[in-house]
Amino acid sequence: MLHFSRWKTVLIWFVVLVAVLIAAPNLLSDKKLGLLPSWLPHNRVALGADLQGGTHLVFQIERADIARERLESTVREISGKLRQSKIRYTGLTGNDQTVTVKITDPNQVQAAIDSLEDLTATTKGGYLVGSSQNVSLQRGEGGQLTLQIGDSALESSIAAAQAQSVDIVRRRIAETGSNDFAVRAEGADRIDVQVFGSVDAERVKSILNEPAKLSVRMLDESMSGQDALGGRWPATSEVLYSLDDPPIPYLVDRTDFIVGKNITDVQSAADAETQAVSISYKLDAEGTERLAQKTRQNIGRHLAIIFDDQVMAAPLIDAPIVDGAGIIPVSFTEDGARDLALMLRAGALPATLTTVEERTVSPALGAESTRAGLVAGVVAAILVIGLMYGFYRGLGLIAALSLLLNLILILAVMSLIGATLTLPGIAGIVLIMGMAVDANVLIYERIREEAKSGRPFAEAIESGFSKAIMTIVDANVTIFIAAVILYFLGNDAVRGFAVTLAAGILTTVFTAITLTRWIVVTWLHRRHPKHLPKDVHTGIFDHANIRFMGIRRYTFTVSAALSIAAMIGFATVGMHLGIDFAGGSIVEVKARQGAADIDDIQARLGDLNIGNVSARRLGDTSSALIQLESQGGGENAEQSAITLVRDELGQDYDFRRVEVVGPAISGELTRAATLGVLASLLVILIYIWARFEWQFAVGAIVATLHDIILMLGLFVLTGIEFNLTSVAALLTIVGYSLNDTVVVYDRLRENLKRYRKMPLPILIDATINQTLSRTVLTAATTMLALAALSLFGGEVIRSFAFVMLVGVAVGTFSSIYIAAPVLIVFKLRPDALDNDQDKKAAEPDSQSGNPAV
């Protein structure tokens, strides 16, 4: 008899109660949340920048800056060590990662090598890393020494620069007044920055791009900068240009006597009468002493205040500066001076940070996307619950309760792991609404079949649950694998979708095997029904005896023709690649007055010399979507193009969404997407191979390739942009299709053991008809949820929902007309399933009974 022990019941509802407590803060206002006791959970699911507004920037540390700094420091160390050892040398030069120096006295060559021993010491790494030499030294002829900076030493410098940059970036953003932001290291040389709310992305980029290295030197007044350019200047000096437009050359001493670390405070100021802008500074004790000494010795000469290798100011020394404080006039705007002071207070970056990716969303668009996602979710829930109630009545309400608890569990899991909810994440939750009832349908249909075979109803329930559980697990593993692979594919939006999808799959399986089972068992014990409720209407499929395999040659032919056409279109016409893979920029704007003038936008941007520009109006006549092709000049060229667009359209349009993907990111995303799809398919198919027989795995491969090819053909035919969310849709479709295929295969394997002599085409037809109610209902609920998402989910997610909608239809078709007929081609027979135990348990032949059709 099916029953739940008391401790199992307590455990199940304890989990539900904990989930409710963890999820509850997401439904409370800040004020109400503050009233909760401290021992209760206060964590909420964080909204991504695409829902609450904000900017997501990825910066790359310029390796050339680090390499140059490492080269210069190595040259300085070599010079210092040789001078300290009183070894004469000449021709000390450096290039790339190589330094050469010639020891003048051949008798001192060995002494020079010994003095550089510390520089060439071996650094011991960990067990896996081993040891590496920072600088290798080779002795040449005639006292020539060549020192090579090792790659490991350079990588170590980059890692140190990354860690230092993360800390400085945090300080700079905090100085802007932003409280809600996140900064983290990414990869070997990148920094991921998210700033939420209303953000001036251009200002954030300008504040973070600059190294902001400040130093004070002396001007070399032995000749003018212009004269120095026309001749030769002293080796102890160099020519630097001013920040003016046009820039002015200055001959500047190479030695810094004040550097950024000596500055303790910097403030900007503007004279209300003269509008003159200046920077006030205070120095530490060391800097104060050095400045006092230099200014005493050089009255009548000029200081050179250097900012990122440019002369910011060259004030005359008319008196000693002994208090370590002063004012520097600058040729900046008031806002520019304020940002300069901010950067100097936060500290200098060790290298330039280049913006390689930008995704900015206005709070207004984020709010609209959130509302659209919620509306789509509510509509999807109503449609799914309505369909389940229409077919199952009371049992449908149980499924609805399980769906509600499932959503609470998803929210609790995401709150617990600190996940970020993105717009694709909302799409994932809506998709789960459609797919979650599949487990209930599988259970209910199994119970119905067992009851129809003559079993007592209580035994039918027990047998139905037992037989459905493994099918539910097998079917959901494929989608879970796809979700895990998706998480590692790319940007935060796709990760958000992957997290919600994976969480939804786990909670769906949990609710099916625990909550749904407990509710059904409780109903059984309280009501003592003797048969399935008469208001269950899925019996309409019981008399279906569709000869699916009878038309397999026609469906194969049509599918093959469509697949060939899709491949030809893919090879000749190609897909409309989005900026994720092709690079470039997307800008969504909204006219401040009236409708967006597409022709005017294209004409104005066409004059900017930024390549091909396409613009189209969105559903709202005042909004337009602009796409710029990849500029072909590297990361900075992409940022320059978007700056030009902002300057040109900024007075007439509000910028609601800006996405910029540089060539480095687009190339990586392309490789990651390709490898991710292949890895996902490989892992899924290995799982199917392990769970089933090789013929089943081949059938799944053929059906999967069929689905992928047709979906790629859809992108070619419709011209829908193919981007990372498209890859997410593609992998989810593959998972869904295999989910459907696994259900059919699982029942077919069961029937093969029972009806060993039945012709395979007839047996496959019987199997598909047996699972037809589940196939139709699952496809219907999933497609209803996706239709709601497509109609109400908003412009940003609409193409994703449409692709998923078509994909579910294609996947359902392939599980019937592709995956199953392939088994006939490969002559699958019961002996493929045989083992000794199976032979003893199997019935003798099909004459002992017929499968329910």
LINFENQUI-V964287 format. One record per run of one state. SS is the DSSP state (2 for helix, 1 for strand, 0 for the rest). FROM is the first residue (numbers start at 0). LEN is the number of residues. If there is no record, write none. Layout:
SS:FROM:LEN, SS:FROM:LEN
This chain:
0:0:5, 2:5:22, 0:27:2, 2:29:6, 0:35:10, 1:45:2, 0:47:1, 2:48:4, 0:52:1, 1:53:8, 0:61:1, 2:62:22, 0:84:4, 1:88:7, 0:95:2, 1:97:6, 0:103:2, 2:105:10, 0:115:6, 1:121:3, 0:124:6, 1:130:3, 0:133:1, 1:134:5, 0:139:1, 2:140:3, 1:143:6, 0:149:1, 2:150:25, 0:175:5, 1:180:6, 0:186:3, 1:189:7, 0:196:4, 2:200:9, 0:209:4, 1:213:6, 0:219:5, 2:224:6, 0:230:6, 1:236:6, 0:242:6, 1:248:5, 0:253:4, 1:257:2, 2:259:3, 1:262:8, 0:270:6, 1:276:7, 0:283:1, 2:284:13, 0:297:4, 1:301:6, 0:307:2, 1:309:4, 0:313:2, 1:315:1, 0:316:8, 1:324:5, 0:329:4, 2:333:13, 0:346:6, 1:352:9, 0:361:1, 2:362:30, 0:392:1, 2:393:24, 0:417:2, 1:419:2, 0:421:1, 2:422:30, 0:452:4, 2:456:31, 0:487:4, 2:491:36, 0:527:10, 2:537:4, 0:541:6, 2:547:25, 0:572:4, 1:576:1, 0:577:1, 2:578:4, 0:582:1, 1:583:8, 0:591:6, 2:597:9, 0:606:6, 1:612:5, 0:617:5, 1:622:6, 0:628:6, 2:634:15, 0:649:3, 1:652:9, 0:661:1, 2:662:29, 0:691:2, 2:693:25, 0:718:3, 1:721:1, 0:722:1, 2:723:31, 0:754:5, 2:759:11, 0:770:1, 2:771:21, 0:792:2, 2:794:23, 0:817:1, 2:818:7, 0:825:4, 2:829:3, 0:832:3, 2:835:6, 0:841:4, 2:845:3, 0:848:5
